[in-house]
Amino acid sequence: MNEAICLVHPNYRRQDVSTAASQVFEIVVSDILAGILRPGDRLSERDLVLRFKLSRTPVREAIKRLFERGFVEAGPKGVAVIAVFNDEELRDLYSLRVQMESYAAPLPEH
């Protein structure tokens, strides 16, 4: 698994939960698209809490978004698992990855 990343600024306030959840969501999606998280892998709330050094609230919100957008499915006993994608979905995901990477690329200085 990736090295731990702390997403919470020292001046963290309660209203920042949504921002932290968005960051966790984006990183997990990026891990899925990069093949770090593979179809059928278990997505543990506890592991994400430890990895990102966050409370459960933003992690749960991120997992909920992953469910809503089809990146994860309910596995045995309701555990979140990375979804298995068909060929068309894989093409769409690859296109999404290209778009995300273009936003992440540094902008040239003028």
C-alpha positions in Angstrom: 0.0 0.0 0.0 1.1 3.6 -0.5 3.0 5.5 2.1 0.7 7.3 4.6 -0.5 10.7 3.4 -1.9 13.2 5.9 -4.7 15.1 4.3 -5.6 17.2 7.3 -4.1 20.7 7.8 -3.1 21.6 11.3 -6.0 24.2 11.3 -8.5 21.5 10.4 -12.1 22.4 11.2 -15.3 20.3 11.1 -16.6 21.8 7.9 -13.4 20.5 6.2 -14.8 16.9 6.4 -16.2 17.2 2.9 -12.9 18.3 1.5 -11.0 15.5 3.2 -13.7 13.0 1.9 -13.2 14.4 -1.6 -9.4 14.0 -1.4 -9.8 10.4 -0.1 -12.3 9.6 -2.9 -9.9 11.0 -5.6 -6.9 9.2 -4.3 -8.8 5.8 -4.1 -10.2 6.3 -7.6 -6.7 7.1 -8.8 -5.4 3.9 -7.1 -8.2 1.9 -8.8 -7.3 3.5 -12.2 -3.6 2.8 -11.7 -4.2 -0.8 -10.8 -2.9 -0.4 -7.3 -6.4 -1.4 -6.1 -7.7 -4.3 -8.2 -11.2 -5.7 -8.8 -12.3 -7.8 -5.9 -9.8 -6.2 -3.4 -11.4 -5.4 -0.1 -11.6 -1.7 0.8 -11.2 -1.4 4.5 -12.5 1.6 6.3 -10.0 1.0 9.1 -7.1 0.8 6.7 -8.1 4.0 5.0 -8.4 5.8 8.4 -4.9 4.7 9.3 -3.5 5.4 5.8 -4.8 9.0 5.6 -4.7 9.7 9.4 -8.3 10.9 9.4 -11.4 10.2 11.5 -14.0 7.7 10.2 -16.4 10.4 9.1 -14.6 11.6 5.9 -13.5 8.1 5.1 -17.1 6.8 5.4 -18.3 9.7 3.2 -15.6 8.8 0.6 -16.6 5.1 0.6 -20.3 6.2 0.2 -19.3 8.2 -2.9 -17.3 5.3 -4.3 -20.5 3.1 -3.9 -22.7 5.7 -5.5 -20.4 6.0 -8.5 -19.9 2.3 -9.0 -16.2 2.0 -8.0 -17.0 -0.3 -5.2 -19.7 -2.9 -4.5 -20.9 -4.6 -1.4 -19.0 -7.8 -0.8 -19.6 -10.5 1.8 -21.1 -9.2 5.0 -21.5 -5.7 3.4 -17.7 -5.1 3.1 -16.7 -2.7 0.3 -14.8 -4.4 -2.5 -13.4 -2.9 -5.7 -15.9 -3.4 -8.5 -15.3 -5.6 -11.5 -15.6 -3.6 -14.7 -16.6 -4.7 -18.2 -14.7 -3.6 -21.3 -16.8 -0.4 -21.9 -16.5 0.6 -18.3 -12.7 0.1 -18.5 -12.5 2.4 -21.5 -14.5 5.0 -19.7 -12.3 4.6 -16.6 -9.1 5.0 -18.7 -10.5 8.1 -20.2 -11.3 9.5 -16.7 -7.7 8.6 -15.7 -6.3 10.6 -18.6 -8.4 13.6 -17.7 -7.4 13.4 -14.0 -3.8 13.2 -14.9 -4.0 16.2 -17.2 -5.4 18.2 -14.3 -2.7 16.9 -12.0 0.1 17.8 -14.4 2.0 21.0 -13.5 1.1 24.1 -15.5 4.0 25.7 -17.4 5.3 28.9 -15.9 5.0 32.1 -17.9 
